[in-house]
Amino acid sequence: MITTYKARLHGNLLDWQEDPPPVSAGDVSVLVTVLPNEDALPRPHVPSGRGLVAILKRLAEENPAPSIPDPALWQKDVRQDRKLPNRGD
């Protein structure tokens, strides 16, 4: 079974980022995977506040639910508040 340990490579030396693996004295075979620099990884695009407002306005203008002519009235009709216990009528 292969176990993974985090380390940084400095020249020809591994600097363990966590507890080093339990190894006996002598040479140990390792597999090294070079990971991309975190700064070089692509980051997902997150719209700014203004960009998000523009997206929401455009969505509202497109009327995503044409079967609901008045969304506020629909919400009022659909929403049923339950009676709370010990509150009377």
Backbone hydrogen bonds in HBPLUS format (Angstrom, degrees):
<---DONOR---> <-ACCEPTOR-->    atom                        ^
c    i                          cat <-CA-CA->   ^        H-A-AA   ^      H-
h    n   atom  resd res      DA  || num        DHA   H-A  angle D-A-AA Bond
n    s   type  num  typ     dist DA aas  dist angle  dist       angle   num
A0017-GLN N   A0006-LYS O   2.91 MM  11  5.38 164.1  1.93 126.4 131.3     1
A0008-ARG N   A0015-ASP O   2.81 MM   7  5.02 155.2  1.87 134.0 140.8     2
A0015-ASP N   A0008-ARG O   2.66 MM   7  5.02 166.2  1.68 154.8 159.9     3
A0010-HIS N   A0013-LEU O   2.75 MM   3  5.16 172.7  1.75 165.7 167.0     4
A0013-LEU N   A0010-HIS O   2.91 MM   3  5.16 168.0  1.92 128.4 130.7     5
A0040-ALA N   A0037-ASN O   2.84 MM   3  5.22 140.2  1.99 110.1 122.1     6
A0041-LEU N   A0038-GLU O   3.31 MM   3  5.32 154.4  2.38  98.8 106.1     7
A0052-LEU N   A0048-SER O   2.81 MM   4  6.01 154.8  1.87 155.0 161.7     8
A0053-VAL N   A0049-GLY O   2.98 MM   4  6.22 153.9  2.05 145.9 152.9     9
A0054-ALA N   A0050-ARG O   2.99 MM   4  6.26 158.4  2.04 148.7 154.1    10
A0055-ILE N   A0051-GLY O   3.02 MM   4  6.28 153.7  2.09 143.5 150.6    11
A0056-LEU N   A0052-LEU O   2.95 MM   4  6.20 162.6  1.98 151.8 155.9    12
A0057-LYS N   A0053-VAL O   2.88 MM   4  6.10 158.0  1.93 152.4 158.6    13
A0058-ARG N   A0054-ALA O   2.97 MM   4  6.15 161.6  2.01 147.6 152.5    14
A0059-LEU N   A0055-ILE O   2.97 MM   4  6.19 154.2  2.04 147.0 154.4    15
A0060-ALA N   A0056-LEU O   2.94 MM   4  6.16 156.1  1.99 146.8 152.9    16
A0061-GLU N   A0057-LYS O   2.94 MM   4  6.21 152.5  2.02 148.9 156.4    17
A0062-GLU N   A0058-ARG O   3.10 MM   4  6.30 139.7  2.27 141.3 151.3    18
A0063-ASN N   A0060-ALA O   3.28 MM   3  5.44 159.3  2.33 104.0 110.2    19
A0068-ILE N   A0065-ALA O   2.98 MM   3  5.72 166.8  2.00 125.4 129.0    20
A0074-TRP N   A0070-ASP O   2.94 MM   4  6.16 162.0  1.97 158.5 164.6    21
A0075-GLN N   A0071-PRO O   2.89 MM   4  6.05 160.0  1.93 148.9 153.6    22
A0076-LYS N   A0072-ALA O   3.06 MM   4  6.29 154.8  2.13 143.6 150.4    23
A0077-ASP N   A0073-LEU O   2.92 MM   4  6.19 156.0  1.98 151.0 157.3    24
A0078-VAL N   A0074-TRP O   2.87 MM   4  6.05 159.9  1.91 154.2 159.7    25
A0079-ARG N   A0075-GLN O   2.87 MM   4  5.82 158.2  1.92 146.9 153.0    26
